[in-house]
Amino acid sequence: MNTKRKIICFSDFDGTIFMQDTGHILFNNFGCGNDRREILDQQIHSGERSFKDVSEEMWGSLDVPFDDGFEVMKGALEIDPDFQTFHQFCLDNNIPFNVISAGLKPVLRRVLDHFLGEEASSNIEIVANDATISSDGSQWKPVWLHDTELGHDKAQSINDYRTGAKLESDDGTIPMIVFIGDGVSDLPAAREADVLFARRGLRLEEYCIENKLAYIPFDTFADIQVEVTKIAKVDDEKTHGKGLPSNFNPRANMWRRMSSKTNVPMIAAMTPREERMSLWPDTFSELTTLKENTLVAPAA
C-alpha cells in the first residue's frame, strides 16, 4: 500500500476465519454429543456452573486421538474463501495478524497449518489456552492461562501487560488497530479497536446496530482487504503517518501498548467462547434478518 502508518489486525477464530466451531465439531462427534453439550451450555447460561468447569467436562469427554479428531475437523470446517488472500495481503504490507481465541492452541494451530500451510501459518500468532492430550486420545485437558472460573482473567491479563508498555510501535508510529469478529462475545475486543469489522448477518452486527456502535460489515475477507486499503490511504493523506490515526479510538491504546515490540498481545483478554456460551450459548453465530436503516461506519 506504500502507506506510512503501521496497522495491526486481531481476529476471532470460530465463526470468523472459519464458519464452524472447532470445539463443537469434536464434542459432537467424539465427546459428550450435541444434546449434552446444549445442556452444559445452559448450565453456564444459568450460572449453575462456571465456564471453566463446564469446558473441562466437554474437553474431558473426548476420547479420540488428536490426528483422528483432526481428520473429521478438516472435513467439517469451512474457511472464509478470501482469508488466504487477505493473509498474504497482510504479509505483503507488514501487517501483523493475530488470532484471539478461547479454544485450544494445538487445535487452532493444526487447523491453520492444514488450511494455510505451515509456513504461512507460522506468521500468525495465536493467543489461546494450551492443552495436554494423551497419545491415545483418552485424555484432553485444557491448560488455562489463568486459575480462575473463566480460565482467562481479562483484567489480570490487561494489567500484566500494561506496565512498562508504550503507545508507539517499534518504528515510532502510532499503529492503527483493526479487529474482526462475528459474535457479541467479541464486543470486549471490538470496543478497543480503531476499526471494527463485523461479519454481516451475525450477532455482532446486530449488537452494533442496536447500540449505535460504528462498524464496517463484511461478507468475506476480500471486503476487509478493500476497506483496510481505503482507510490506510485516507489516513496517509490526512496524517502522513504522524501523530494519531485519523480514526483514532482512545480505547485502542490497550492493544497498541500490548502489541509493542512483540506485535501481538500475549493475553487472553478477549475470550470469544466463554462469553458466547454464558450469554448466547446457541445463538451467537446464527444468521438473522437484520432491520433496515442500519448504522454502518463509512469506509474511511
ABEGO torsion letter per residue (X at the ends): XGBABBBBBBBBABGAABABBAAAAAAAAABAEAAAAAAAAAAAAAGABBAAAAAAAAAAABBBBAAAAAAAAAAABBBBAAAAAAAAAAAAAGBBBBBBBABBAAAAAAAAAAAAEAAAAAABBBBBBBBBBBAAGABBBBBBABBBAAGBBAAAAAAAAABGBBABBAAGBBBBBBBBBABAAAAAAAAABABBBBBBGBAAAAAAAAAGBBBBBBABAAAAAAAAAAAAAAAAAAAGGBEBBAABBAAAAAAAAAABGAGBBBBAABBAAAAAAAABAAAAABBBBBBBGBBBBBAX
